[in-house]
Amino acid sequence: PYIEAPNTFSVASGTGFFVSKFGHIITNDHVIDFCNEVKIHYQGEIKSTKIISRDSINDLALIKSEIKPEDYFAISKEDINLLEEIYVAGFPFGKHISSSIKVTKGVVSSLSGIGDNFSIMQVDAALQPGNSGGPIIDQKGNVVGVAMAKLDFEKVLENFGAIPEDTNFGIKSSVLNTFIKANNVKTK
């Protein structure tokens, strides 16, 4: 959620996921954009993190906590194929609905994003504000992408006279792997 009040500060939220046993977390760059401090909620506690790296072009961010997670996600070495089933995990609308993780199911609808951007894939699994930065997972439990955005409802309605349905986007695992490798993070 976004909160703004006199004499206070703006707050944003999104989703992130552990990619190493050393506390490395992936999220979107736009989730932490303009933040001086990034905190995570983990097992009922609020923990501080350090921003390690940001890629505004591919909308990725790497942060690190002192947490040694019980489990972390493996990143797929291969990009997912068209029509494969996927699951998107995250915290849509933050804690306003509930504090438990939510999961939606869908398929890969396109192997490119807007403007034929091949670093992005299109999925039909529902994405809402707060899903940004969450993992897109294949049926084996591997991360095949990072939830990024949904098509802008108002712009599509204005330009095409139709309401977009199930048109959501994620960053492909090949881009994520390059980002992680460039930052010397060891993953499984």
N, C-alpha and C positions, 0 to 999 in steps of 0.2 A: 504494500500500500504506500501511497504517497501522502505525507502529512506535512503541512506547512502552517506555521502559526507565528505571530509576532514574537520577536526575541528568542526564537528557538531555531532549529535547523531542519532541513529537509531529510526525509527518510525514504529509502526505496527498499524493495525486497525482491528476491528471486530465489532460485534453486541452485545448488552446487552439489558436486559429488566427489568422493575421495577416489584418487587414481593411484595412490601409493600407500604403503604401510608407514610412511614417514609423515603423513598428514597433508600431502599435497591435494588441493581441491581445484577442480575445473568449474568455471561458470562463464557467463557471457561478459564481455567488456562493458556492454551497456548496463548491466546490473550494478556494476561498481563505479560507473562513470560519475565523476564529480564527487566521489566519496573520499574524505580524508582518512576515514577509518572504516574497516570492514569487520563485522562480527558475525559469527555463525551460532545457530542454535543446534546443539548436539546433545542428545540424551538428557534433555531437560535443563541443560546449562547453556549460558551464553559465553562464548569464547572469542578472544581477539585473534586476528590473523594478520599476516604480513602479505602485502601484494608483491609477488615475485616478478610477474611479467604480464604485459597487456598487448593484445594485437587488435587494434581498432578496425583494421581492414577486414579481418575474418571474424570479428566479434567474439574473441576468446580472451579469457583472463585466467591466470594461474595464481592462486593464493596458497599460503601455507599456515597451518596451525600447529600447535605443539601436541595435538591429539595424535595418539597412535591408534588408528581406527581398528575395530574388531574385524572389519571386512572392507574391501575396496573393489572397484570395478576393473575388469580387464577390458582393454580397448581392442576392438577387432582390427586385425592387420589388413583386412580386405574391406572395401566399400560394399555396402549391401546392394542387392539387385532390385530391379523394378518388381513390384507386386509382393515382395516379401513382407511377412507380418512383423510388426514392431510394437513396442510398448513405450510409452512416455511416462516417466515418473517425475513428480514435482509437488510444489506447494502452490497451486493456483489460488489467487486472492489471499496469499499469506495465511495467517492464522484466523482470519475473519470467519471462515467456514468451519474449520477444525484444524488442530495441530498435527493430525496424522497425514502421512503421505498419500497422495492420490495417484492412480495409474489409469491411463487410457490406452486403448488398443486401436491399431489401425494397420495400414499398409503403406509402403513406399509408392507414392503416386507418380513421381517424376524424378529423374536422376539429375535434374538441374533446377535452379531457382529462377527468380525474376531476371530477365535480360540474359537468359542462357548462362547464368553463373553456375559453373560446374563444381564449385567447392561446396555448393548447397544442394540439398535434396528437398523434395516436397513430400509431405506426409498428410494423411487424412485424419490422424489421431488428433483429438481436440487439444488445443493449446489455449491457455488463458493467461492474463497478467499474473506473474508469479511463477509460471512454468519455465520462464527464461533461465537458461543455464543448466537445466535438468538433463539427465541422460535419456537418450533414445536407445532402447535395448532390443537386441534380436531374440529369437526364441531360445538361444543357448545361454542367454544372460550376459552377452558381450555388448559393450557400448559401440553402437554403429553411428552415433551422431550426438549432437548437442542441440537441444531445443532452442530455437532462436526467435521466431516471430510468426505471426499470422497475418494474412492479407488484410490491409486496411479496409474495413467495412465501408466507411463513408466515401473514400476515394473511388472504390470500385463501383459503388452505387451511383456516384456522380458521373463517372466516366463511361460506365457500361450499362447503367440502368438495371443492374441485378445485384442481389445480395450474395456475396461469396460464401460458400459453404465448404467446410473441410479442406481449406487451402492454407496449410501451415508449413513452416520451413525449419530445417535443421542443418547444422554444419556437419559435413561428412567426416567419418573416422580418419580418412587419409590426411585431411587438414589438421585434425586434432593430433594425430600421431606426429606430424611434422612439428607442430607447436611444442608438444611435450618433449620430443627429442632435442629440439633446439635449446630447451631449458634444462637439459641433463637430468630429467626425472626418470627413474627406473620404475617401470610398470610391469604388471603381469600380463 
